Amino acid sequence: NVVAAITFLYLTLLIVPPISAVVDPFVKRHSLGIPIRFPDGVAGSLAQSVAFFVVFDFFFYWWHRAQHRLGWLWVQHKFHHQDRFVNVTTVHRYHFSEEIFRVFVIFAPMAALFDFKPPTVAWLWTVFLLWGYWIHMNLRVELGPLGRWISGPQFHRYHHTPEYGNVNFAAFFPFWDRLFGTYQHPAPGHFPENTGVVNATDGNTMHEAVTLPLVEWARAIFSNP
């Protein structure tokens, strides 16, 4: 996982910024600019951050759900789910092309619809990173009733199991799953041991990690002229 993380982080930093530089001016010219702004100060900054992550999680929910429901996206996302021992390093286990897609399906639509007060980029990426570590922790942490509103390791572990899999798509706020019918509330004291993908390897080779979705996409294109 660590090797894949270093490799894909490098590829992401190489590819995504130029794409964002091209997309951003177009999005800004055609933005609806629905204002989401709160007063300055600690409370306002906190509310601004929560609002940003609520909106982000809505778009992430539908993107993540599509990755599980559409075969051509699943071959890209499957690498993340092949980990049979989910832990904090699993958050870095994703194909670099996912970040390219996210520019168009999450960040560009958010920018096209809403006018957020400019956030501190370093602060946002710190939250994204730490939250990813939090929900992938291999710890028996139960949130009880709070788990219906805030995601945690138990909530997300259900998402990584072959038995449940297509549930609990939200990254931050499970109420999106509750609203759209994909919520699986963790049973008290239940932390599924088996994670991974049925009838698949664990994907622990750089060849599989890098080429699998590209090969599958090429095969689909050339087999259906």
Protein Blocks (a to p, Z undefined) as FASTA:
>chain_A
ZZmmmmmmmmmmmmmmmmmmmmmmmmmmmpgkiacdddedjklmmmmmmmmmmmmmmmmm
mmmmmmmmpmklmmmmmmmmmpmbgcfklmmmccfklmmmmmmmmmmmmmmmpccddddf
klmmmmmmmmmmmmmpccdddekjmlmmbccfklmmmmmpmklopgokbfklmmlmmmno
paccddehiacfbgcjehiaehiafklmmmmmmmmmmmmmmmmZZ
